[in-house]
Amino acid sequence: MRSEKLLKSMTLTILTVITLSIIIPATTTLALSTGKHPIATAAILSTSRDAFGRKVWKNQYFYVDIYLTSKPADEITLTVEVGGVPYSVNASYQAGTAYLYRAWFYIDENGKLYGNESKSELYPTLRVSELTTLEEGDSITIEYSGASVTLTFEHTEASVTIRSNVPYPLNLTGTNDWTIVAPDLNKDPESIDNFTAYVEIMDYTQGWTSPKKVLVPFEETDENSGEFEPTTISITNTSKKPASGDVPDLKVNYEGYKEFAALLYNNTKLNVTYALTLNITDITNTTKDTTGYIAGHLKVNGTINFKAGDTVITTYPVSGITEFNVTNGTIELVTVELYDTDTGYNIGKVDAYVNLTETTTYKFTVENITITPYTEYAYRLAKVEGEAPGDYVEIAIKVPQYIGASKDPDTASKTPTIFTAIGSIEVPVATLNTLNITVTDADENRHSYAIDSVTIYIKFPNGTIKSYTLDETDEDTGVFSETFAPYEWVKTGLLNYTHNSLEINETTYYYSSATGELKIANVSKSVDVAYTTAEVSVSPTEIMIPVTREPVVTLVVTVNDGDLNLLTDSVDAWTVTLDSGENLSSKVLEHTGGLLSGLAKLTIEAVKDSTSVYLNASAKTAITFVETGEDTGVFKAYINLRNFDWDWVRSALGGIPDKLVITYTDVYTSDLEPEDVEAEVTVVKANITVDRDVIPVTRHGDVKIGITVTDPSAAGRGTISIKVTAYDYEGNNVTTISKASVDATETGIETGVFKCTFTIPKEAITPKLIGGRLVISYGDLEKEIPFEIYGVEMYVNGSSSITVKYGDVINVTIVDPDRNLDNSEVDKFSVEVNDKLKLNFTETGPDTGIFVTTYTVDSDFGEAGKPVDIEYEDLTPTYATPGMDIWPNAETYSVTVYIQSFTGKLLVNGEEEYLEVGPIGKLNITVVDWDMNKDPDDINNVTIYIKLWNGTYKSFTAYETEDSTGVFTLSVDIKDEIGTPGEIIGKNIQVVYRDEVDAAGEVTTKIVTLKFISWDPEITTDKTAYNIGEKIKITLKDLDANTDPDKKDSAIVRVYSTSDPIGASIPLRETGKDTGVFIGEVLVSDTMMSGAVYAKLGDIITIEYTDKYPADYGVTGEEKIFTYTVRV
């Protein structure tokens, strides 16, 4: 017997990925470990129980993996320590891995531990009987090459999770909504484990006073997961066969004893096939007696039919123990209904026992027993809104601690919340192509882990009711949706153009708080399938039909009718087919995919006066309406008019029709009545059109007139001749303009449309044309255009005068129809402003007579402080009269632009009049003067003067900060441009800017006076007294010493003491560029040394600084010494 300590503690040491070969005390010599000594190499250990806190339990396999950086051998040896005793266990290399070794372990039902390099040889062929049984709390440590891992032999209590909110009633909820977490029952990390557990259900909603107990099989969700879900019950028992031959007085008992529970919905039946086949040979007495028989009993709830062959022997009661006897044949249990009508739950037990006894030689077989319940629906948990306290369900699952355990199972309990909900129906879209039905019904979410479904019933206008299934949108949503295509119901006659209403129903369960019962309700939703009323258009709206031939025209008919859009994810098309000689009258549109017809009809008529005829196909013709894109509902058809018999049309109408009428009969409309939607195409007759209604009487240039003649009878000629005659105000022919023959050219092959451009030279335009006319003649057709004279309108920024500054944008507009010389083009002209500038005007569009230009005001436009007049001459003034022989003087129009001037501003270091500055640094000079922004598109400049103390001047250039800012800047270095500190301290200078024109239009000079001054220094230290060995931190502020503002300057101070009157020179460094503040430090020492000041206790230390430019330098012209003292 091992010691108590050994029983409590077991330690294993593992060396690599193991397929354990044996667990043996290290003191025992075994051939197994010979030649497999570990090689020193880095190792990482892990176990199959890492996810479970490295706890292990009975009836359990587990492995340890060892990851190495190299392969020392095919097998390595691990040290496994249990209770302080070491054992050796081999681990084998896992082929195809990067140096992975594995060792396997097994703990049996008694707690004994086994180890091997191969799982298949672990148990029961190789056992280590010397290993003492583990007790709970013992540890197992596995070590290899300095790395180790420890597992604990400890039971992990099982727990259960049940869907927290589940629908009512209880017996409809999916079994997989239950999950048991039981790591101890994960007995093989490479397999899907399973077990059977008792489930106790206390359902107060059913009025129970005690719980029901059922046995449910659970299966692991994945290998090595330790989580288990209920699974389908399927029990199969293999045949038991005794040895054949003479076995006198042999009694063979076959017991197929299985307990199971079926958790089913209400009256669902449980099918059980139970076949016992007995084949007996050499039986002398074939009658029923005690020498040869098969007997058994079955305890069930339900009806049992037994058959011998095809003959039903008897029907047995629904419960109790029934015995039966047959001499030969097959006993078949056909159907067992495991359903308790008292509780409404399917809870049952099958107990099959077969006993065969014979005194003579015999042979027999007992075939398999298979029990398979339906598990599509499982036990459903529920709690109801508004229920009385105590109306709830409690679930307790008794989970065995290990496979084979006979006592002390874990009890995992849960009390889920249960509810009922009345469903709702929504129909967001209801058209002929899409009917989306969404049912929201939380308590139909039977299985939170799967897609559930509900059944709806649709009642159609004719009274027909059809059922449809809606699937849940995703797992655990309680929302069910399906999309239908109502046009399919149109096709089968369930919907039509006058009836579009549907009634949608869902049957749902709900809990009645009044009666405490589960009841059934009907949720309804009425919806109308929306039909759309079509819109139709046609292009072109004008066509020409020849006198003797077919028109070379293709009509584009566009129909906007959402009803034709049957397919939401592709392009629809509808076709009308005509045989040769068939009229295009009320032809039904057929879907090219054969989906539907009858939604619309097409008719095209030719109309002349009050007579109309249908177009007649000259050959077999198809007109196809094709959707412009997916789901647009807009369709286009291209109809070639050459496919119709126009000789018949002209003959029937007695000439060319006046128009074509396209009728789209929309059968399915929003008003539920068919509606004719029409579009017309006008048939153009012979006519003359021109591109202008009035001809301007102008001297600005030749006037061009675009002439178009449409003559169907002339189609194909290529050219025709027209006559153009000009008449003055008295009706006299103006021969300098008139032309007896002008050629017009056909626009294309047999179009019957002819065009030309007629030009009136400006030399021929005289005052006599005022009130005259131009007549264009072609055959019997004439077109008359009057001559008119126009005045002028002129604006600048919408006004006659404005005030601007340099850089502003002006918009000048001239309205003069006389300048509209060519209606087919945009006309242009220019106006001279001065000898430097012309403004270019462009017509806003063909035939507008409105001309505009945009300009940014600059010095080329005019001088600041002065007005600028923009003048335009009208060469044909409105005061000219038809009786004049020559034109009077031109009339001048103008607008005025006043260029504003500004008084400039001069700033020096931000000051406008006077400032004092030091002798070092820069003068920042700014001029603000919009007048000098002479070129807004460039950087301008101004001249700055500095008058020195001796009366001389220096000039500088200041540049504009950016284009068109009017702000000019300049930086002047005092030392480089003005003078050294010794030269300028105490002296005055003046910065001068000459403003050429101020706001009053006068010349103004701006002056800023500066005086250069100097300052006395300031010396400070970080303390007023110091000890020997401390450093004095010195700060000097002297703006005069800032000799170069672009870099850090330096200064020198002398530090001496009472005991050391010579002292030391200490350099100070400027804290930054252009700060004038200098810092440094010196050591107070009781020893004479370089860079330090020698001092004794009680000494006075003096800091001395020579200021080259003290505050009175401007008076004395001399430097000055300043001192600062501290005490030791």
Phi, psi and omega in degrees: 000133179284159179293161178300322180297319180294324180292330186275337188222123178231129182235130178246142175241121186249148183252343180189190181295117201254143163235079198312131177265317182194148173252116187222140174306139184296338180285344181274134180270122179231144176295338183301327184262358183296134176073014182234044180286142182292143175260136183296110178206152182297137182227145173234128183248140173216165183228163176288353180254014181299322183289348183246029179069020181056037173261141178233160182212186187289158179056044190222133169266147168206160180230161175238130178256138178239122179256120181247166178266354176205173183252102181286328182190174177291331177227148174233162184248129180258157172254123180247115184252124179231118179061031179086356180258124180274147175227158177253132178224135180273149173234141185253149178293136179267109186304140176083004180252169177271076174063049177255130177240152183220139173236140183253148177226155176217137174243122184276184185294344179262001179091009179281142185255134179234151177217147181195160176281349180231129180295324184295338181257007184291309192209130008257007188293322179246118179232150174248090185293341181291338184286126184283151181299136178286149170245153184302132182103345177296152180245152179232114181249129182243128187229144172206127174053042176086349178257145183213163175217143183237133176246157182240132176277097188207135179287132175255120184293134179287152176225162183232141172241133177232138177320124189291325179236115185231153183284161175260143005274169189298326190273025176240357185279140182297140180297328182287002169281358175256134174224129176254128175261107184221082181303331182292336181269002171276081191276344180219116183292348181255010183225162171273110182273164179209163176199170178243133183230149175280133177245120176258125183240124175247108185250096179291337180293341179261004179078020180289151175249347177214154184286157173262143182244125179227156180252121187237130175282139177239147181229142182296141183289333179196165178301132174061027179271328183072008177246138188230142177235153178301150182227171178298136180276118177216114185241124179232126178251131180284158181293146172249126182231126173281167177294143180279164179120187181283109177231081182294148178058027180276133175242119181249125177252125172248119179242115173252089188248114181224139173252140177204165178229135176252123182252098192234166179273116174040244190272015178298135184267150177257118180269130179232127175256123185226098184247124175241115180250126182241118176248110183245129179244161177058039176261121183283328182251106184270001178275165181290117176207190185272357182276335180207107180204165173239131183228154179192174175217152182222127180249116183213175164249116179143193182251137182237128174247128176251140180236144166248106190070232178262003184263129176285122182283306182197165174249128187260161180297170184280348181208173179094184180254124182243133176253151181217154181220129170221155179269334182198161175113200184242131173259118185238122173273109189281302185219135173235123176263108180264086186211123181265107183292339180285320184258341184080011182240149181265094181230120184210178182213131176250128180231105182252129181225127181237129179232122178239128180230136178207147181262354181244180179292139181205165171227144179204161173224146171244115185282176186295151170254125179237124180239114183230102177278158173281127181239021177298320173249143181227185187300127185249127182265149183202148169223144192247142175300135176076012183286160177288153178305140180095350177277082181209181184236138174243136180242127175232124181246124180264109187256123178296145182290334176199162181297125180097353179295137184251352181210172178053051175288157173285142175248114178253123186239149176213149172236095182282158173273135182237154187204165167235159179213138174276126183290164175227153182240129176236141177231087184291332182225131178216090176230179182295333181264341185215123169233106180261120179248125179237123177252125174253111184211096189299325184275004169268358174282075188293321187237111181292344185259003185216170177274117177268179180213158174230160178251132174243160179235128180249124176260123184267166184304329181275007178093350179294137177241128179233147179257146179220153180255131176249126179270150178296143184294332176193172178300134170065034178258328186072012178244128186238134187214150175205147179247129181247162176248095184301338179299336176293328177287329174296318182297325181267002176088005179285332173236153173213185189287345179255348182227118185228012185268139178235147172242118184255130183233145172230134176269125185228150176273147172209160182261127178268111178291339180288318183255347182070026184240156171279125181235169181249132178239159178243115178264129186239155175212123177263137182213144175256130174286121187282125170258149180250148175266131189284158169237141185229138173221162182220148177218136355287163178270351175229134177224168176240132178247119181296165182286327186235349186239176177283148175288135177271074186219139171243120178275138174253109181260123181250125180242124174256099184216101182299337180296332181284346181276083183277324184258117185280341185248015177204175183272127177274159175211143181230141187232142169246127182244131179241135171278162178301130180086359182271140180283146175272077185227116177049046178278130185282135176282130179247133177293132183295338177270005180073015184288324189192160171211168176093003179283335183203163178227157182233136177222139172229126179241148170258131187236133172226120185056240181257007182255141178221150176222153176280147174294143185240126183292131178275345176204172179299127190226141175239131175247119186243126174266117183248132180295141184289343179182172180299127170064028178271329184073008178250128186235143178236139174234137179255111186253112179276113183291347177290348181276008182239159186273096183279335174298320179293320180297311182297323180291318182292328182265348182077029179149191181285135180293157176280329183198166171246135179246118178260119181246120175254110180273107180273108184285317182261105182237169180293337179270002181060031174222138178300143182224135176271122178249125189246153170220140185245149174237120180280135176267117185282132175263177180299133181196166177240132174231152178231163185269005175212145180273338183223143176256121180287139174273101191224153175248008185278346179166177178293141178259131180249140181234124176272125185242133177234128176245126176250122181214099180303327182288342180263005181304129178097353181287330181095308177220155171225167180247135177235164181242136180235123181233131177256135178237139177277188186295340180264000180089009179279143178290125178267096189290339178289349180247318188297146176226128181287334182213124176231127181280134173244136187256138180292139186288340181189190182287117175054038176277333184074011180245127185235140182228149171203166177240126180254130184248131175256115181291143184297333180294336183272355183270115182235169178302337182294343179282347178297120184088359178276192182207160175241127183246126177251126186239139173212109184059233179274358184267142175223149174225124184249135179233128181279154169266136178220154177252144186236151171271186184233144169239141184220135182219152168234120186049039177079007182223174178274340178206147179215164174245131183223176171231168178304135180099344177285153180257133177245146175242118181253131181238132174238123176257109182211096179301339178297337180276351180278079187277331184224111183290344182271354183224167173273120180276158181217154172200172180231155178232130180277127178269312176205186183291352178258340194220135168238137175263130181262122181257141179232137179295140183294341178179167178302135172067029176261327184071013179247128186236138183225157171213155179233136182214141175266120188295130177217187183291336175293329180289321179173173182273147176295142180084007182228153176277152175235124178261127173259117186248142179226133182258130172264109185287341177240079186294157183291343179275000173292143181240155183300336183281352182287142176273328178232163181284140175287177178300149181295150176263132184259132175244147181210160169229154185243133176240114179266123180271113185288142174251157184228149174278123183290158179236134179244127179233134173238117185050037176085356181256147184258339187236302186215143173204156175251135182226159177284173184277358182235146175121204185233150171259118178264111188252131179231135173241128175248112184203102181298333182300332184273000173278063190287331178236098184298342182266007182218170176270117181270176179214161176227163180257132177245137177246143172241119178266119183278171183297340180265008177090358178272160182242148170234136181256147180222158178248126175255137185250148180296141185295323175206177176301131169060045174255332184073013179244127185237136184230155181207138175241123183246123176283121186298312184294318184283324189256334185253305180163169180284162180305320180296333182276329193251343183299130180088358182255160179249148170224167178230135173261129190235132172233130180259110178276114185295328178209120180267191183298335179269001181086012182254163174277132182227142177248130178255131184230135172237125182262136181236144172237131179271126181234167175233168185230151170284150180282165172237127179245130177222160174231168183284341177216170178258347179215148186223153173264162175300135179096349178271160178256138177267122177266117187254135175236127179241126175248112179213101183297333180291333182283351177280075189284336180228106184292351184263002178209171177279123178269177179226161178217162182237133171238153175254131181243123180219165184230176178299321181275344182226079185292341177280313176069208184220149174272126185244122178282140174245147183242137180296138185292339179185178179294131170062032179264327184073011179245129186235141181228156177187179180212157181219143182275135172270114188235148174266011177231138175294122180203156181292141176077009180227161176254128180278132181206161175238166178301133180094350179293156170257127177258130182247133174254120186243132181227131178263112180270116183292329181230081179287177185300328181264019181300325181295339180263313187268329184071018184236154176282170184213148180260135178236142182231161178212134185240150173225167185246147177262000000 
